[in-house]
C-alpha cells in the first residue's frame, strides 16, 4: 500500500475512532494505534461540537464519572446545552492549567471515551498467553 493510501486510511480510522463516542472499539484501530504509537489524547480533547453528539443522560453520567455522583445528580436538572458547555469548559480549563483542583485536572486531561481506552485485563491475558 502506498504511503498516501496508508495516510488516508489512518486519517479515516482516526476520525471513525474519535467520532464513535462510547459505542465500539475495533481491533484494527487498536493495532494501528499500537504499531504507530498514536496517542489520541495528546492531540485531541473533547469540545462542544464533539460532546453535543452525546445524549443528555450520557453527559450527566460523564460529569458524574469525572466529578462525582453529587455532580451527576445535579446535572440531571440541567439542559443538554448547559451540560455540553460545562464539560467543554472543564476540558479546556484543565488543558490550559486553569483548574485549581489538580486531581480533577489530571482526570480530565487523561479522559478518553471507552472505545479508546486500554483494557488492562485483556492486555494482561494477551501478555501471559504470549509468554
C-alpha positions, 0 to 999 in steps of 0.5 A, spaced: 500 500 500 502 506 498 504 511 503 498 516 501 493 510 501 496 508 508 495 516 510 488 516 508 486 510 511 489 512 518 486 519 517 479 515 516 480 510 522 482 516 526 476 520 525 471 513 525 475 512 532 474 519 535 467 520 532 464 513 535 463 516 542 462 510 547 459 505 542 465 500 539 472 499 539 475 495 533 481 491 533 484 494 527 484 501 530 487 498 536 493 495 532 494 501 528 494 505 534 499 500 537 504 499 531 504 507 530 504 509 537 498 514 536 496 517 542 489 520 541 489 524 547 495 528 546 492 531 540 485 531 541 480 533 547 473 533 547 469 540 545 462 542 544 461 540 537 464 533 539 460 532 546 453 535 543 453 528 539 452 525 546 445 524 549 443 528 555 443 522 560 450 520 557 453 527 559 450 527 566 453 520 567 460 523 564 460 529 569 458 524 574 464 519 572 469 525 572 466 529 578 462 525 582 455 522 583 453 529 587 455 532 580 451 527 576 445 528 580 445 535 579 446 535 572 440 531 571 436 538 572 440 541 567 439 542 559 443 538 554 446 545 552 448 547 559 451 540 560 455 540 553 458 547 555 460 545 562 464 539 560 467 543 554 469 548 559 472 543 564 476 540 558 479 546 556 480 549 563 484 543 565 488 543 558 490 550 559 492 549 567 486 553 569 483 548 574 485 549 581 483 542 583 489 538 580 486 531 581 480 533 577 485 536 572 489 530 571 482 526 570 480 530 565 486 531 561 487 523 561 479 522 559 478 518 553 471 515 551 471 507 552 472 505 545 479 508 546 481 506 552 486 500 554 483 494 557 488 492 562 485 485 563 485 483 556 492 486 555 494 482 561 491 475 558 494 477 551 501 478 555 501 471 559 498 467 553 504 470 549 509 468 554 
